[in-house]
Amino acid sequence: MIGVRSGTARRLALAFAALIALYAGATSIALLGFAQVNRGLARTRARMDSMRLALDLASAVRDQYAHQAHTIIIGNDSHLGFYSEAKARVLTLINDLRERAERPDESAWVDDIEAGAAELDSIFSRQIVPAVLSGRTADAHVEHARALAVVGRIQQRTDLLAKRFEDAIGDLQSFAQATRDRTLGWSVFFLVLAPLLAGGVAVYLGRKVARPVALLHAGAERLAAGDLDTSIAVGGNDEFGDLARQFNNMVASLKEQQHRLLQSERLAGVGRLAAGVAHEINNPLGVILGYTRLLRKKAVGPLGDDLAIVEEEVLRCQEIVEGLLDFSRPVVVGSQRVDLRALCDDVVARLAEAAPTPGVTVAVTGQGGVTGTASKLRQVLFNLIKNAVEAAAPAGRVEIHVGDNGERSQVTVRDSGPGLDAEARERLFEPFFTNKPRGTGLGLAVSQAIARAHGGEIVAEPPGPGGTCFVIRLPRPKGDTT
């Protein structure tokens, strides 16, 4: 399973979620506003119907009273039928109005109207009609005055209801207007905010997605064109930052592999050259060396010194040939355990015997071992320690530490000499490159080949305050816990 960091994906999801939330918010506010307006309109219509009923009721009560007055004026019962119809309509309107009463005082007013209607009917049916039919006009007029007072009371209650309904209609209309204005304001706000947020998301996508992708594309094009020095600036700690780091690591690894490939091809070329030429050169050199030594035995005076120089140069030529032959011979790695500390002590002792350097202090510390061929590893250590002693002379110090670094054993050789410049550090392991007056330039190249054959490598650590530091890193033996 591949673990993928979700920083960019999460931020993109949040950005799009913000847009969706903005749209959903705008839509929700608009829908809520419309719903509130619709509810307000429905309540307004209901209140308008209630006000109409109140006005109709007032009119019906007046009709009822008018029929009472006509009965008194005419003096007979010809309007009783009309009165009954008016009475029935009043009762129907009262019942309808009761259903629309929402507040306690409104219900009380309806009750008063109903009670007044009952009283009005009682006055007419029990007092006025008998008085008219019996010819008692004066009594009828007295009761008519009472009926007029009841009608006035009913009219007052219907006026209160109508006024209440009218005020409610005004409040509902104000609420609907305010809701509409508020919804319109929020809609305009979201209408302005949406492009700004969308522009921000577009800028974010350009900076966090499009630009890194363009940089990766440009880097890949430069790499495809052969530019192994290309790199991508790491701009963050998200997936694109990780991808840029991996790209840079890949380029660095590719550059290192190409460098090693060139080095291997160069060494292979030198090996093929050595295989074809070394034997042809070695035999004449042996003859020259033999005759030179024979002539030195017979020579006297300056001629002997000249022959000594010839012998020295012939021996140097043979050293170069032997170095070339090392390239042509494959390194055979053994499987025996090699004590690196013992090898270092042995090399230091042999160097002290063969070419003593007064004033140079050599210290060996630590422990460690590897699996391989002791003679080949001794050759590597000999080259490195000999170079360090020569660099530290005449009165310096060489520190050799044997230890481990995780799954690898390593030997660190540090001297107090003048150190190496940048160009020399880049070409250290090239064949025939040397900064010594009489060096062959093959020692480090051969040593690196031996180290790599053992599954390790030699690296020159970054320069410190002074001197040079070489580190040999080799795989630790399996099961080694020391």
C-alpha positions in Angstrom: 0.0 0.0 0.0 1.3 3.4 -0.9 0.8 6.1 1.7 -0.1 9.4 0.1 -0.1 12.6 2.0 -3.3 14.5 1.5 -2.3 18.1 2.1 -3.0 19.4 -1.4 -6.0 17.1 -1.9 -7.4 18.3 1.5 -6.9 22.0 0.6 -8.4 21.5 -2.8 -11.4 19.7 -1.3 -11.8 22.6 1.2 -11.6 25.2 -1.6 -14.3 23.4 -3.6 -16.3 22.8 -0.5 -16.2 26.5 0.2 -17.6 27.2 -3.2 -20.3 24.6 -2.8 -21.0 25.9 0.7 -21.3 29.4 -0.7 -23.7 28.2 -3.3 -25.6 26.2 -0.8 -25.7 29.1 1.6 -27.0 31.5 -1.1 -29.6 29.0 -2.2 -30.7 28.2 1.3 -31.0 31.9 2.2 -33.0 32.6 -1.0 -35.2 29.6 -0.5 -35.7 30.5 3.2 -36.6 34.1 2.2 -39.0 32.9 -0.4 -40.6 30.5 2.1 -41.0 33.3 4.7 -42.4 35.6 2.1 -44.9 32.9 0.9 -45.9 32.2 4.5 -46.3 36.0 5.1 -48.4 36.2 2.0 -50.6 33.3 3.1 -51.1 34.8 6.5 -51.8 38.2 4.8 -54.5 36.6 2.7 -55.9 34.8 5.7 -56.0 38.1 7.7 -57.6 39.9 4.7 -60.3 37.2 4.6 -60.8 37.7 8.3 -61.1 41.5 7.9 -63.6 41.0 5.0 -65.6 38.6 7.3 -65.6 41.3 10.1 -66.8 43.9 7.6 -69.4 41.5 6.2 -70.5 40.8 9.7 -70.9 44.5 10.5 -73.0 44.9 7.3 -75.1 41.8 8.1 -75.8 43.1 11.6 -76.9 46.4 10.1 -79.2 44.5 7.7 -80.6 42.6 10.6 -81.3 45.8 12.4 -82.7 47.4 9.2 -85.3 44.7 9.0 -86.2 45.3 12.6 -86.7 49.0 11.8 -88.8 48.2 8.7 -91.0 46.0 10.8 -91.7 48.9 13.2 -92.2 51.4 10.4 -94.6 49.2 8.3 -96.3 47.8 11.3 -96.7 44.2 10.2 -94.6 41.0 9.9 -93.8 41.2 6.2 -90.1 41.6 6.8 -89.7 38.6 9.2 -88.5 36.4 6.4 -85.8 38.9 5.4 -84.9 39.2 9.1 -84.5 35.4 9.4 -82.1 35.4 6.4 -80.1 38.3 7.8 -80.0 36.5 11.2 -78.8 33.3 9.7 -76.1 35.1 7.7 -74.9 36.9 10.9 -74.6 33.5 12.8 -72.7 32.0 9.8 -70.3 34.9 9.7 -69.8 34.7 13.5 -68.9 31.0 13.3 -66.4 31.7 10.4 -64.9 34.6 12.3 -64.5 32.5 15.4 -62.4 30.0 13.5 -60.1 32.8 12.3 -59.6 34.3 15.7 -55.9 33.8 16.8 -55.5 35.8 20.0 -57.5 35.6 23.2 -58.9 39.1 22.9 -60.0 38.4 19.3 -62.0 35.3 20.6 -63.5 37.5 23.4 -64.6 40.1 20.9 -66.3 37.3 18.8 -68.0 36.0 21.9 -69.3 39.6 22.6 -70.6 39.9 19.1 -72.3 36.5 19.4 -73.8 37.5 22.7 -74.9 40.8 21.2 -76.5 39.1 18.2 -78.4 36.8 20.5 -79.6 39.7 22.6 -80.6 41.7 19.5 -82.6 38.7 18.3 -84.2 38.3 21.7 -85.3 42.0 21.8 -86.8 41.7 18.3 -88.5 38.3 18.7 -89.8 38.8 22.2 -90.4 42.5 22.5 -90.6 44.4 19.2 -92.6 41.9 17.1 -95.3 41.4 19.7 -95.5 45.1 20.4 -95.9 45.9 16.6 -98.5 43.2 16.1 -100.5 44.4 19.1 -100.3 48.0 18.0 -98.2 49.2 21.0 -96.1 51.5 18.9 -94.6 53.3 21.9 -93.3 50.1 23.4 -91.9 49.1 20.0 -89.9 52.3 19.8 -88.5 51.9 23.3 -87.3 48.4 22.5 -86.0 49.7 19.2 -83.8 52.1 21.1 -82.4 49.1 23.1 -81.8 47.2 19.9 -79.9 50.2 18.5 -77.6 50.3 21.6 -76.9 46.5 21.1 -76.1 47.1 17.4 -73.7 49.9 18.4 -71.9 47.5 20.8 -71.7 44.8 18.1 -70.4 47.4 15.6 -67.7 48.5 18.1 -66.5 44.9 18.4 -66.5 44.3 14.6 -64.6 47.6 14.2 -62.0 46.3 16.8 -61.7 43.1 14.9 -61.3 44.8 11.5 -58.7 47.2 13.0 -56.8 44.3 14.5 -56.9 42.4 11.2 -55.8 45.5 9.3 -52.9 46.1 11.6 -51.9 42.4 11.3 -52.0 42.8 7.5 -49.7 45.8 7.7 -47.2 44.0 10.0 -47.2 41.0 7.6 -46.6 43.2 4.7 -43.8 45.0 6.5 -42.3 41.6 7.4 -42.6 40.4 3.8 -40.9 43.6 2.6 -38.1 43.3 5.1 -37.7 39.6 4.3 -37.6 40.4 0.6 -35.0 43.2 1.1 -32.9 41.0 3.3 -33.0 38.1 0.9 -32.1 40.4 -2.0 -29.2 41.9 0.1 -27.8 38.4 0.8 -28.2 37.4 -2.8 -26.3 40.4 -3.9 -23.6 39.7 -1.3 -23.2 36.1 -2.4 -23.3 37.2 -6.0 -20.3 39.5 -5.4 -18.6 37.0 -3.1 -18.8 34.0 -5.4 -16.6 35.5 -8.2 -14.1 36.6 -5.6 -14.0 33.2 -4.0 -13.8 31.5 -7.4 -10.9 33.8 -8.3 -9.2 33.0 -5.1 -9.6 29.3 -5.7 -8.3 29.8 -9.3 -5.2 31.7 -8.0 -4.7 29.0 -5.4 -4.9 26.2 -8.0 -2.5 28.2 -10.2 0.1 28.6 -7.4 -0.3 25.2 -5.7 -1.1 22.9 -8.6 -0.5 24.4 -12.0 2.8 26.1 -11.2 4.3 23.1 -9.5 3.2 20.9 -12.4 4.7 23.3 -14.9 8.0 23.3 -12.9 8.0 19.5 -12.9 7.3 19.5 -16.6 10.1 21.9 -17.3 12.5 20.0 -15.1 11.6 16.7 -16.9 12.2 18.4 -20.3 15.6 19.6 -19.1 16.4 16.2 -17.8 15.3 14.6 -21.1 17.6 17.0 -22.9 20.6 15.7 -20.9 20.9 18.4 -18.2 21.8 16.4 -15.1 22.3 19.6 -13.1 18.7 20.5 -13.3 16.7 20.8 -10.0 13.3 21.9 -8.9 12.8 24.4 -6.1 10.9 22.7 -3.2 8.1 25.1 -2.5 6.2 23.4 0.3 5.6 20.3 2.4 2.7 18.9 0.4 2.6 16.2 -2.3 4.2 18.5 -4.9 7.0 19.4 -2.5 7.6 15.7 -1.9 7.5 15.0 -5.7 10.0 17.8 -6.2 12.3 16.3 -3.6 11.9 12.9 -5.1 12.6 14.4 -8.6 15.8 16.1 -7.3 16.9 12.9 -5.5 16.2 11.0 -8.8 18.4 13.5 -10.8 21.1 13.3 -8.2 21.0 9.5 -8.2 21.0 9.5 -12.0 23.9 11.9 -12.1 25.8 9.6 -9.6 24.9 6.6 -11.7 26.1 8.2 -14.8 29.3 9.3 -13.1 29.8 5.7 -11.9 29.0 4.4 -15.4 31.6 6.8 -17.0 34.1 5.8 -14.3 33.4 2.1 -15.0 33.7 2.7 -18.7 36.9 4.6 -18.1 38.3 1.8 -15.9 37.1 -0.8 -18.4 39.0 1.1 -21.2 42.1 1.3 -19.0 41.7 -2.4 -18.2 41.4 -3.3 -21.9 44.4 -1.1 -22.7 46.4 -2.8 -19.9 45.4 -6.3 -21.0 46.6 -5.5 -24.5 49.8 -3.5 -23.7 51.0 -4.4 -20.2 52.6 -7.7 -21.2 54.2 -6.2 -24.2 55.7 -3.4 -22.1 56.6 -5.4 -19.1 59.0 -7.7 -20.9 61.1 -4.9 -22.4 61.1 -3.1 -19.0 62.4 -6.3 -17.4 65.2 -6.5 -19.9 66.0 -2.8 -19.5 66.0 -3.2 -15.7 68.3 -6.3 -15.8 70.8 -4.6 -18.1 70.7 -1.4 -16.1 71.5 -3.3 -12.8 74.3 -5.2 -14.6 75.8 -2.0 -15.9 75.6 -0.3 -12.5 77.8 -3.1 -11.1 80.5 -2.3 -13.6 80.0 1.5 -13.8 82.1 4.0 -11.8 81.7 7.7 -11.1 78.8 9.7 -12.5 77.8 6.9 -14.9 76.6 4.9 -11.9 74.5 7.8 -10.7 72.9 8.1 -14.1 72.2 4.4 -14.3 70.6 4.6 -10.8 68.2 7.2 -12.1 67.4 5.0 -15.1 66.7 2.1 -12.8 64.5 4.2 -10.6 62.4 5.3 -13.6 62.2 1.8 -14.9 60.9 0.6 -11.5 58.3 3.5 -11.7 57.2 2.3 -15.1 56.8 -1.2 -13.8 54.7 0.2 -10.9 52.4 1.9 -13.5 52.2 -1.3 -15.5 51.3 -3.2 -12.3 48.6 -0.6 -11.6 47.2 -1.1 -15.1 47.2 -4.8 -14.6 45.1 -4.4 -11.5 42.4 -2.9 -13.7 42.5 -5.8 -16.1 42.2 -8.4 -13.3 38.7 -8.9 -11.9 38.6 -8.5 -8.1 37.8 -11.8 -6.5 36.1 -11.3 -3.2 36.5 -14.0 -0.5 34.1 -15.0 2.2 36.4 -15.0 5.2 35.9 -12.6 8.0 38.4 -9.7 8.0 39.4 -7.8 11.2 39.6 -4.2 10.0 41.4 -3.0 13.2 44.1 -5.7 12.8 44.6 -4.7 9.1 45.0 -1.0 10.1 47.5 -1.8 12.8 49.4 -4.0 10.4 49.5 -1.4 7.7 50.6 1.3 10.1 53.4 -1.0 11.4 54.6 -1.8 7.9 54.6 1.8 6.8 56.7 2.8 9.9 59.2 0.1 9.0 59.4 0.8 5.2 59.3 4.6 5.1 59.5 6.1 8.6 58.2 9.7 8.8 59.5 11.3 12.0 57.1 13.8 13.5 53.9 12.2 12.1 51.6 10.7 14.8 49.4 7.9 13.7 46.5 6.8 16.1 44.2 3.8 15.5 41.0 3.4 17.5 37.8 1.3 17.4 36.9 -2.1 16.3 35.0 -3.6 13.3 35.0 -6.4 10.7 33.8 -7.3 7.3 33.6 -10.3 5.0 36.0 -10.2 2.0 39.6 -10.7 0.9 42.1 -9.5 3.5 44.9 -8.9 0.9 42.7 -6.6 -1.2 41.4 -4.7 1.7 45.0 -4.3 3.0 45.9 -2.8 -0.3 43.0 -0.2 0.0 44.0 0.7 3.6 47.6 0.9 2.6 46.9 3.4 -0.1 44.7 5.6 2.1 46.9 5.5 5.2 50.1 6.1 3.1 48.5 9.1 1.4 47.4 10.5 4.7 50.9 10.1 6.3 52.5 11.7 3.3 49.9 14.6 3.4 50.5 15.1 7.2 54.3 15.1 7.0 56.5 16.4 8.3 55.0 17.0 11.7 51.2 16.3 11.5 48.7 13.8 12.8 46.8 10.9 11.2 43.7 9.6 13.0 42.2 6.2 11.9 38.9 5.1 13.4 37.3 1.7 12.9 33.6 1.5 13.7 30.1 1.0 12.2 27.3 3.1 10.8 24.1 1.2 10.9 24.4 -1.9 8.6 27.9 -0.9 7.4 31.3 -1.1 8.9 33.6 1.8 8.1 37.1 3.0 8.5 37.8 6.8 8.7 41.2 8.1 7.8 41.7 11.7 8.7 45.0 13.7 8.3 46.0 17.2 9.3 47.6 18.1 6.0 46.7 21.0 3.7 43.5 19.3 2.3 42.2 19.2 -1.3 40.7 21.9 -3.5 37.3 21.5 -5.1 38.7 20.3 -8.5 40.9 17.6 -6.9 37.9 16.4 -4.8 35.8 16.0 -8.0 38.6 13.9 -9.8 40.0 11.9 -6.9 39.0 8.5 -8.2 39.9 9.1 -11.9 42.7 7.0 -13.3 46.0 8.8 -13.7 44.8 11.9 -11.7 47.2 12.8 -9.0 48.4 15.9 -7.2 51.7 14.3 -6.1 54.9 15.2 -8.1 55.7 11.5 -8.7 52.3 9.8 -8.2 50.8 7.4 -10.8 47.2 8.4 -10.2 46.1 4.8 -9.9 46.1 4.1 -6.2 42.7 5.6 -5.3 41.1 4.4 -8.6 42.2 0.8 -7.8 41.1 1.2 -4.2 37.6 2.3 -5.2 37.3 -0.6 -7.6 38.2 -3.0 -4.7 35.8 -1.3 -2.3 32.9 -1.5 -4.8 33.7 -5.2 -5.5 33.2 -5.7 -1.8 29.8 -4.0 -1.9 31.0 -0.7 -0.5 32.6 2.5 -1.5 35.2 5.1 -0.6 34.0 8.7 -0.1 35.9 11.9 0.6 34.0 13.7 3.4 33.4 17.4 3.2 36.5 19.3 4.2 36.7 20.4 7.8 39.0 23.0 9.4 42.0 21.4 7.7 43.2 18.2 6.2 41.5 15.4 4.3 39.1 12.7 5.5 38.4 9.5 3.6 35.8 7.0 4.7 35.6 3.3 3.6 32.1 2.0 4.0 31.6 -1.8 3.7 28.7 -4.1 4.5 28.8 -5.7 7.9 29.0 -9.5 8.2 25.5 -11.1 8.6 24.7 -11.7 12.3 27.5 -9.3 13.4 26.2 -7.4 16.5 29.6 -6.0 17.6 
